[in-house]
Amino acid sequence: MEIKLNILLLSIILLVLVISTPIDAKQTLVAVIPFNNSDLGWNGLDKDNILEGVTQLVTDKLVQAEGVKVIERSDLEKILSEQELGSSGLIDSTNAAELGRILGVDAIVIGTLTQMEIKEKAEIAFGPFKTSGVEAKVVLTGRLVDANTSEIITSFNGVGQRADRSFKISSFNGLSFGSEAFKKSALGKSIEEATDDFVNNIAKKISSIALLRGRIIKIIGSKLIIKVDNTDNLIEGNYGKLIRMIEVEELEEAVSMPLGRVKIISISKGAVIAEVIESEDLPLKGDIVEFE
């Protein structure tokens, strides 16, 4: 009797532990494309050194964001080299999404160093005092691209602006991004602030990737075969929104146009079959389905 009671108590304890153990939420796997730049004045600084440093800062900070997992840069650089995109800078939402599919990620971050302004000022206020020094402003812009659909999920930026009374513009000549002197400079602090802002803005939007999306790859009557990278959270009977991306000559980005609704009738590895419930137009191969 005592043995049975002990077994029962042990079973209850194990059950409580299983129920109370938190289940890790699915992390969004992201790749950060090396930053590009607008036409900037570099003031004696090494352009490649700065861009590589900004990319690494964003990558390192994004690793700390909740619900995000970042692909290793070595894996990314290998694919970029194989695709001959490492030094061309010609990475847009379409080929970034192709890279994303090769890497097996959920989303791609495409970033640009849009502004890096450094100027000497005769009067910079530090508390009640005024002195000469350097003022710097850095602006980063970026896009978050769904690797499954090539859709630009969102655009965002990051801004940093700081001043330093101990620096002159000439002091930046030959200064390495990773040096302590650079980190403590107005420019170094501005980049730190801008990358913080940039990553925080990504983190706010990253939850939208959790929406399950797929692309129509074949149409048979009213049935659609939809390619979906991850079907773990889908069940038969789920509904989805049928969406078409419309290119408009006057706009830089495609417009997302809702067309109707579909219902999942079958699920297999990497794809689902859905039936069109209602639609304003006939579905086309390449249309997107966003599952509810």
C-alpha positions in Angstrom: 0.0 0.0 0.0 2.8 2.4 0.9 4.6 1.6 -2.4 1.5 2.4 -4.4 1.0 5.7 -2.4 4.7 6.7 -3.1 4.2 5.9 -6.8 1.0 8.0 -6.9 2.8 10.9 -5.2 5.7 10.7 -7.6 3.3 10.7 -10.5 1.5 13.8 -9.2 4.9 15.6 -8.7 6.0 14.8 -12.2 2.7 15.9 -13.7 2.9 19.2 -11.8 6.5 19.7 -13.1 5.5 19.1 -16.7 2.5 21.4 -16.5 4.5 24.2 -14.8 7.5 24.0 -17.1 7.3 26.9 -19.6 7.2 26.0 -23.2 9.7 28.0 -25.3 8.0 30.1 -28.0 9.1 29.6 -31.5 12.0 32.0 -32.3 12.0 33.9 -35.5 15.2 33.1 -37.4 16.7 36.2 -39.0 19.7 37.0 -41.2 21.2 40.5 -41.2 22.6 41.4 -44.6 25.8 43.5 -44.5 25.0 47.2 -44.4 25.2 49.3 -47.5 25.7 53.0 -47.6 24.4 56.2 -49.2 26.9 58.7 -50.7 28.6 59.8 -47.5 31.6 61.8 -46.6 33.9 59.5 -44.6 36.3 62.1 -43.1 39.3 59.9 -43.3 37.5 56.8 -41.9 37.6 53.4 -43.5 34.2 52.9 -45.1 34.3 49.1 -45.1 35.5 49.1 -41.4 32.5 51.3 -40.4 29.9 49.3 -42.4 31.2 46.0 -41.1 31.2 47.4 -37.5 27.6 48.6 -37.8 26.5 45.2 -39.2 28.2 43.4 -36.4 26.6 45.8 -33.7 23.1 45.3 -35.1 23.7 41.5 -35.3 25.0 41.3 -31.7 22.1 43.4 -30.3 19.5 41.5 -32.3 20.7 38.3 -30.7 19.6 39.7 -27.4 16.1 40.5 -28.6 13.3 38.3 -27.3 11.9 35.8 -29.7 14.7 36.3 -32.3 17.5 34.0 -33.4 20.2 35.3 -35.7 22.0 33.2 -38.3 25.8 33.0 -37.9 27.6 35.6 -40.0 30.0 33.0 -41.3 27.1 31.0 -42.9 25.6 34.2 -44.3 29.0 35.3 -45.8 29.5 31.9 -47.4 26.2 32.1 -49.2 26.7 35.7 -50.2 30.1 34.7 -51.7 28.6 31.8 -53.6 25.8 34.0 -54.9 28.3 36.7 -55.9 26.4 39.3 -53.8 29.1 39.9 -51.2 30.5 43.0 -52.7 28.0 44.1 -55.3 25.6 45.7 -52.8 22.7 44.8 -55.2 20.5 43.2 -52.6 16.8 43.9 -52.8 13.7 42.3 -51.4 13.6 39.7 -54.2 17.1 38.3 -54.1 17.2 38.8 -50.3 14.2 36.5 -50.0 16.0 33.9 -52.2 19.0 34.1 -49.9 16.6 33.7 -47.0 15.2 30.5 -48.5 18.7 29.1 -49.1 19.6 29.9 -45.5 16.3 28.6 -44.1 15.5 31.8 -42.3 12.1 33.4 -41.6 13.2 37.0 -42.4 16.0 39.1 -43.8 17.1 42.5 -42.4 18.4 44.9 -45.2 20.1 47.9 -43.7 21.6 51.1 -45.1 23.8 53.7 -43.4 21.9 56.7 -44.7 23.5 59.6 -42.9 26.8 60.0 -41.0 27.3 63.6 -40.4 30.3 64.9 -38.4 30.9 68.6 -37.9 32.9 70.9 -35.7 31.0 73.4 -33.7 32.3 76.4 -31.9 29.8 76.2 -29.1 28.5 72.9 -27.7 26.6 73.0 -24.4 27.6 70.6 -21.6 25.4 71.5 -18.7 25.9 75.2 -17.9 29.1 75.3 -19.9 29.8 75.9 -23.6 32.9 74.7 -25.4 34.1 73.8 -28.9 34.1 70.2 -30.2 32.5 67.7 -32.6 28.8 66.9 -33.1 27.8 63.7 -34.9 24.6 62.4 -36.2 24.0 58.9 -37.6 20.8 57.6 -39.4 20.3 53.9 -40.3 17.3 52.8 -42.4 16.2 49.3 -42.9 13.6 46.9 -44.3 12.3 43.6 -42.9 11.6 41.1 -45.7 9.6 37.9 -45.3 11.9 35.2 -46.7 9.0 33.0 -47.7 7.0 35.5 -49.7 9.5 38.3 -50.6 7.0 40.7 -49.0 8.5 43.8 -47.3 6.9 43.5 -43.9 8.0 46.9 -42.6 10.5 49.7 -43.0 12.1 51.4 -40.0 15.1 53.5 -39.0 17.5 54.2 -36.1 18.9 57.6 -35.2 21.7 58.6 -32.9 23.1 62.1 -32.2 25.9 63.0 -29.8 28.5 65.7 -29.1 32.1 65.5 -27.8 34.2 68.4 -26.7 37.5 66.5 -26.8 37.5 65.6 -30.5 38.3 67.3 -33.8 37.3 66.0 -37.2 40.9 65.4 -38.0 41.1 63.0 -35.0 39.0 60.5 -36.9 41.7 59.9 -39.6 42.8 56.3 -39.5 40.7 55.6 -36.3 39.5 52.0 -36.2 35.8 51.2 -35.5 36.7 48.8 -32.7 39.1 51.0 -30.8 38.2 52.5 -27.4 38.9 56.0 -28.7 36.3 55.5 -31.5 33.7 54.1 -29.1 34.1 57.1 -26.8 33.9 59.6 -29.6 30.8 61.5 -30.6 30.6 59.3 -33.7 31.0 56.1 -31.8 28.3 57.0 -29.3 26.0 58.1 -32.2 26.4 54.8 -33.9 25.8 53.0 -30.6 22.6 55.0 -30.1 21.4 54.5 -33.7 22.0 50.8 -33.6 20.0 50.5 -30.3 17.1 52.5 -31.9 17.3 50.4 -35.1 17.2 47.0 -33.2 14.4 48.2 -30.9 12.3 49.1 -33.9 13.0 45.7 -35.5 12.0 43.9 -32.2 8.7 45.8 -32.2 7.8 44.5 -35.6 9.3 41.0 -35.4 6.0 39.5 -34.0 4.3 40.1 -37.3 6.6 37.4 -38.8 4.9 35.0 -36.5 1.9 35.2 -38.8 2.1 32.1 -40.9 2.4 32.9 -44.6 2.7 30.9 -47.7 2.8 31.3 -51.5 0.5 29.6 -54.0 2.6 27.2 -56.2 -0.2 25.3 -58.0 -3.9 25.7 -58.7 -6.3 22.9 -59.4 -9.9 24.1 -59.8 -10.8 25.7 -56.5 -8.0 24.0 -54.7 -4.7 25.7 -53.9 -1.3 24.1 -53.1 0.5 26.5 -50.9 4.2 26.4 -50.0 4.7 27.0 -46.3 8.1 26.7 -44.7 6.7 25.8 -41.2 3.4 24.0 -40.9 3.7 23.1 -37.1 1.1 25.6 -36.0 -1.4 24.9 -38.8 -4.4 22.6 -38.5 -7.1 21.4 -40.9 -10.0 23.8 -40.9 -7.9 26.9 -40.3 -8.7 29.9 -42.5 -6.4 32.3 -44.3 -6.5 35.6 -46.2 -5.8 35.5 -49.9 -3.5 38.4 -50.8 -2.0 39.7 -54.1 1.1 41.9 -54.2 0.5 44.7 -56.8 3.4 46.5 -58.3 2.6 50.2 -58.8 4.9 52.3 -61.0 4.5 55.4 -58.9 5.4 53.5 -55.7 8.7 52.0 -54.5 7.1 49.1 -52.8 4.4 46.7 -53.9 0.9 47.1 -52.4 -0.7 44.3 -50.5 -4.3 43.8 -51.8 -6.7 41.4 -50.0 -8.7 39.2 -52.4 -10.6 36.7 -50.3 -10.4 33.8 -47.9 -9.3 30.1 -48.1 -9.7 27.1 -45.8 -7.1 24.4 -45.1 -8.3 20.9 -46.1 -5.0 19.0 -46.0 -1.5 19.5 -44.5 1.8 17.9 -45.6 5.5 18.7 -44.9 6.2 22.1 -46.4 2.8 22.6 -48.0 -0.9 22.8 -47.4 -3.9 22.3 -49.6 -6.6 24.9 -49.2 -10.0 25.5 -50.8 -11.1 29.0 -51.9 -14.1 30.1 -49.8 -14.5 33.5 -51.4 -12.5 35.6 -53.7 -12.9 38.9 -55.7 -10.6 37.5 -58.4 -9.3 34.2 -59.6 -6.2 33.2 -57.5 -2.9 33.2 -59.3 0.3 31.3 -58.9 2.5 33.5 -56.7 -0.4 35.0 -54.6 0.1 35.0 -50.9 -2.0 33.3 -48.2 -1.7 34.7 -44.6 -3.2 32.1 -42.2 -5.3 33.2 -39.3 
